[in-house]
Amino acid sequence: MIKKDEANNESADLTETGQAPGKIWTATFISLFIANMAFNMGFLMSNALLSTYAYSLGASVSSVGILISTFSIASISFRLVSGPIMDTYNRKYILMISAVLMAIAFFGFSSSTSMPLLMVFRLVQGCGMAFGNSCCLTMVAETLPKDKYGTGIGYYSVAQVAAMAIGPAIGLWLVDLVDFRWTFFITACIMLIAAFLAFLVKLKFKRTKKLQLKVNNIIAKEALLPAIVLFLQHGASIVTSSLLVIFAREQGVTSNIGLYFTVASITMVISRPIIGKLTDRFGLVRVVVPAVICNVIAFFIISNATSLIVFLLAAVIASFGQGACGPALQTLSMKSVTNERRGSASTTNFIGMDMGSMLGPTTGGKLADTFGFSNMWRLMTIPFVVAMCLMLVFRKTVAKIEKNFAERQAS
């Protein structure tokens, strides 16, 4: 009778936490996976549409640039407080509020008729995104079995890649089908669905401390290594998004260059779960270092590309590099801290990525203006090389993080 009661209690506990031993695709994981996809689709759709919409309202090109940059400024600013808040309060409700803020932003876009209003709601969107994607990653880390951590993060990151592949295309299709206002309205409804999915998440929560906005709570020093490597890797990789099409046209490839991004997305969707399994089996350093080398090779291929087929070859190689580094470094960030500090670790991770997004394209543009496009691609391999050197120099630190994580899970 006692054993039966214990079994019932264990079953109840599994239901409450959303976990099962050795199982990745729990109800909680699926809810967070879909919510994460919704957040990223909303973000990417707005990037593709807001500039055109603002321009149609009569905004100048410089004003449009300020509008798009407003998101990054808001996102980074709110990330400075998101870590301590996520580590203090129930992350489930923080995720719900984040999704509602994103919905408010899109409802605002749909009704805005002036640049000041668009900028206000862009700030709201930046706040929602700052908490939303960090909170999703933090909560997913709680659901994964310790022996499949890398695999789970790999599957989880597919949501972001899928959003990259279809988000902008769906946004543009909806605009052609209806108009900008209805497209933003539909996106707002999708964000409300994400809020409902967050409500369905079942994870234990017990408040253990008061909110303290200290540097140690905002930035997790234990997660600085993966954040710095991610800053270097992402900052260099994102140059392809902003400058590759321009370079391809200069090289005489004027049609179908958009296939580069399609091939890259498909490759990442296929490779990320596989690479996650390799990370669990062989360790992070043995996966990230070859991945970074793939990025270097891809950029040298791009620097000499004069045909579409060569660009597509580079897309495949680069995608293996990007597909491995992102999830692996997110995994290391989550492993570097205890559960109570995962909010800070997630924030540190995304600050590194956001800083790379801000500085990478600017650096690439200045290098292209100074040394020419071909040399720019070659010079932008330097951040990759520095990232690889950091992983090799601090490989003992990485091994210690993984060892400590395994010991915490076993205790």
N, C-alpha and C positions, 0 to 999 in steps of 0.2 A: 504493500500500500504506500509506503514511504517512497519507494522507487518510482511508483506511478506518479505520485505528486511531484517528485523532482523532475520527472520527464515533462509533466505538464508545465511546470515553471520554466524549464529550459525552452520549451516550445514557445511560451509566451514571450520570453526574453528575445528569442530570435525574431518574432513578429514585431516586437517593439523597436528593435534596432535596425530591422530591415536587412539583416545579414543571415547567412547560412554558412557553415564551415566549408571553405574551399570554393564557394560560389561567388562569381562576379556579377552575373546578370540577375540581381535581386530586384524587387519592385522599387526599392529606394534608388538603386543605381539607374534603373531605366527612367524614373521620374527626373532625376538630376541630369541624365544624358539629354533628354528632350528639352528640359529647361535651359541647359547650356546651349543647345543648338538654337533655341528661340532667341536667347540673348545675342548670340553672335550673328544670326541672320538679321535681326533688327538693326544691329550696329552696322553691318556691311551694306544692307539695303539703304540705310540713311546716308552713308558715305557716298554711295553711287547716285543718289537722287537729290539730296539737299542742295548741292552746288547748282545743279540744273534748275531746281525749283526756285532758289533764291535769285538766280540770274533772270529767270522769267518774270520775277517781281520787280525787276529794274535795278537790282544791286550791281555795283561795280565788281570787277574781277578781284580787286584788293579786298573788298568787303566780304566776298565769297571765301577768300582764303582765310580771313579772320574768323568767319563763321565755322569753318571746318576745324581750325586750330583750337577753337574754344573748347571742343570736346576733350582734347588731350590735356589742356590746362586744368579743366574741371576734374577729369579722371585722376590725374596725378595728385591734385590737391586733396581730394576726398580719400584717396588711398592712404594718406598720412594718418587718418583717424580710423580707417576701416578695420585695420588689424586689431587694435585694442577693443573695438566695439564687438567684433566677431568672437573674440576670445572671452568676452564678458557676458554677452547676452545670447539667447537662443538663436542659433544660426538659421533655423527653419523660418522664423518670423522675419529675420533680416532679409532673407532671400525673397520672401513674399513681398515685403515693402519695396525691395529693389525692383522687382518685376512691375509692381504698381507704378513706381516712379517712371520706369521706361514707358509704360502705357500712357501715363499723363503726358510725357514728352511727345509721343507720337500723336495723341489727340491734339496736343498743342500745335504741332506742325501742320496738321490737317486744317486747322482753323486760323493759322497765322497769315497775315497779309502784309507784314512789314519785317524788316531785318531785325529791329530790336526785339520783337516777339520771338523770332526764330532763335536768336542768341540766348534768350532766357530759357527756352525749352531745350536748347542744345546743352546748356549748363545742367538742367535737370537730368538729361540723358546721361551726361558724364558722371553724375552722382550715382545714378542707378547702375551703370555699368561698372563703376569702381567697386561697389559692394557685390554686385551680382555674380560676375565670373569668378571673383576671389572666393565668394561664399560657396559656390558650386564645387570648386576644386577642393576646398577644405572639407566639405561634407562628404564628397566622394571618397576622400582619403580615409574617412571613418568606416566606410562600408566594405573596404577591400580586404580580402584575406592576405595575411603577411607574405605568404609564399607566391602570391600572384600580383604583387603591388605594381610592378612595371607593366605587366600585361593589362591590368585594369586601367591604369592611366593611359596606356596606348589606345585601348578601346574608347575610353572617355574622350580623348583628344580627337577622335574621328568626327565627333559632332562639330567641332570647330572647322575641320577641313571640309566637311560636307556643306557647312554654311558658306564657306568661301567659294565653293564650287557652284552652288545654286542660288545663293542669296541675292547678289546683284542682278543675275539674269531674271529671277522671279520678280524683283522690284521693277525692272525695266518693262517686263511683260505686262505687269499689272497697270503700269502707267499708260501703256499703249491701249490696254483693254478698257480701263476706266479713266482715271486721271490721277494727278498727284495727291489731291485731298483724300480721295477714297483709298488710295494705296496706303497712305499713312494711317488712315482709320482702320483698315484691315490689319496692319502691322500692330496697332495698339491692341486690337482684340487678341492677336497671337500672344502678346505679352501678358494679357489677363489670363490666358490659358496656362502660361508658365507660372503665374502666381498660384493658380489652382493646383498645379502639379507640386509646387513647393508645399502647399498645405497638406498634401497626401504623404509627404515624407515622414517616416517614423524613425527617429533617432533619439536616444536617451539624452536628456539635458539636466544638468544640475549646476546652478550658479555657485561658483566657488570664490569669486573675488569681486571687488568693486572696480569700476571703470577708472583707469589711470592712464593719462596721455603722456607717458614717459617715452623717451627715445628707445629704450629697450623693449617696450611694448609695441611701438610702431614698426621698428625694423628688427627682425630676428637676425642677430649677428651670425647664428649658426647657419643661416640660409644665404649668407652673402656670397659664398663661392659660386653656387649654382646661379644666383641672380646676376653676378658679374659676367659669368660665361654666357648666360642667356642674353645679356645686354650686347655683348660682342657679336654673338652668332646671329641674333635676330636683327640687330642694327645693320649688319652687312647684308643679310638675306633679303631684307625688305626693299633694298634698292631695286630688285627686279620688278617689284610692283609699280614703282614710280618712274623708272627710266628705261626699262627694257624695250617697250614699244617704240620709244623715240629712237633708241639706238638701232633697233631692227630696221626701221625705215631708212635711216642713214646708210645702212648696209645693203639696201635694195630689197629688203623683205617687207613688202607693203601690204600683203594680203595674208589672212589666216594666222597672223602672229598671235591672236588670242588663243589659239590652240595650245600655246606654251602653258598657259594657266590651267587649261582643261586637263592636259596631260599631267601637269604637276599635281593637281588635286586628286586625280584618279590614282596616281602612283602613291601619294601619301595615304589615301584611304586604304589601299591594299597593304602598304608596308608598315604602317604604324602598329597594328596589333602584333605582327610578326616580330618587329623590332622590340616591342615590349616584352615578348616572351624571351628573346635573346638577352635582354637586360636582366631579367630574373635569373637566367641560367648562368651567364658569364660575368655579370657585374657591369656597373655603369661605365667605367673607364674604357673597358674593352669594346664597348659599343659606341661611345661618343667620339673617341679619337678617330676611328675609321670614318664615322659620319662626317666629321669636320673635314677630313681629307677629301671626301666626296664633294663638299661645297667648294673647296679650293679648285679641284679639277673642273667642276662645272663652270666656275667663273673664268678660268683660262680658256675653256671651250667657247664660251659666249664671246670673249674678247676677240676671237678670230672667226666667229661665225659669219657666213655670207649667204646661207641658205636656210630655209625653214626646217629641213630635216636635221641640220646641225643644232639649231635652237631647241628642237624637240628632244634630241639626245641629251642636251644639257639639262633640260627640264626633268628628265627621268633621274639623272645622276644627282642633281641638286635636291630633288624631292626625297631621296633616300637620306641625304644629310639632314635636311630640315625635319623630316619625319622622325628621325632618331633623336635629334638633340632636344627638341621641345619637350616631348613627354618624359624623356630620361631626366632632364634637369628639373622638371616639375616634380617627378618622383623623388629625386634627391632632396628637394626643398621640403617636401612633406615628411621624409624620413629623418630630417636633421633635428626635428623638435618633438617634444611631447604633444599629446593631443590638445592640451590646454593652450599651446602656443602656435597651433597650426594656422590660425587666422593671421598672425603676424608673419609667418613664413610664406603664406600664400600672397600676402600683400607685398612682401619683399620681392618675391618672384615676379609679380606683375609690374612693379615699379621698374625693375630691370628691363622688362619687355617694353614698357611704355617709353622709357628713356631711349631705347634703341629705335623705336618707331619715330621718335621726334628727331634724333640726331643723325640717323642713318641716311635718309634721303637728302638732307641738307649737305652732309659731308660728301656724298656721292655726286651731287650736283656741282659743288665747288671744285671737286677733283676733275670732273668732266670738262668744266669751263677752263681749267688751268692746264690740264695735261691731255685732253682729248678723251673720248669715250672708251676706246680700246684700253688705254692705260688706266683709266678709272677702274675698270673691272679687275685688272691685275692688282692695282693698289688696294682694292677693297678685299683682297684675300688676306691682307695683314691682320685684320681683326680675327679671322678664322684661325690663323696661325697662333696668335696670342692666346686665343681660347683653348686651343689644343695644348699649348705649353703649360697653361694653368692647370689643366686636368692632369697632365703628367707630373708636374712639380708637386701638386697637392693630392696625388693618388692615395697616399697614406691617410690623409684627412677624409677622403671619400670612403676608403675602406673602414675607417673608424666610425663614420656616420652609419654605414650599413650594418656594422657589427653591433653598435649601440641600439639600433632599431630592432634588430633580431632579438637582442637580450630583453628589451622592453616588452616585446610581443610575447616572449616566452614566460615572462614573470607574471 
